[in-house]
């Protein structure tokens, strides 16, 4: 005899697996490592300081 399964439950499980695959692909495609994130933050701070250093006194 065949096993009785709930079709909506089966569809939800399949959709869950597909969403997880898409999420993993996005993490690989768009994700950044902690070192990359920290380097970007430091570059932004350095650029802001350089910008502030070149302002005239009356603009501050």
NORZI-V491910 format. One record per residue. N is the residue number from 1. D_CENTER is the distance of its C-alpha to the mean C-alpha in Angstrom with 2 decimals. Layout:
BEGIN
N&D_CENTER, N&D_CENTER
END
This chain:
BEGIN
1&46.94, 2&43.40, 3&40.76, 4&40.05, 5&36.38, 6&34.77, 7&33.36, 8&30.85, 9&29.60, 10&29.34, 11&27.40, 12&24.92, 13&24.45, 14&23.95, 15&21.36, 16&19.48, 17&19.51, 18&18.36, 19&15.36, 20&14.43, 21&14.98, 22&12.78, 23&9.86, 24&10.68, 25&11.01, 26&7.62, 27&6.27, 28&9.10, 29&8.82, 30&5.60, 31&4.69, 32&7.14, 33&9.98, 34&11.52, 35&14.24, 36&12.35, 37&10.80, 38&14.39, 39&16.04, 40&14.32, 41&15.39, 42&18.84, 43&19.22, 44&18.67, 45&21.23, 46&23.60, 47&23.48, 48&24.18, 49&27.09, 50&28.49, 51&28.40, 52&30.16, 53&32.69, 54&33.83, 55&34.55, 56&38.21, 57&39.71, 58&40.38, 59&36.78, 60&35.45
END
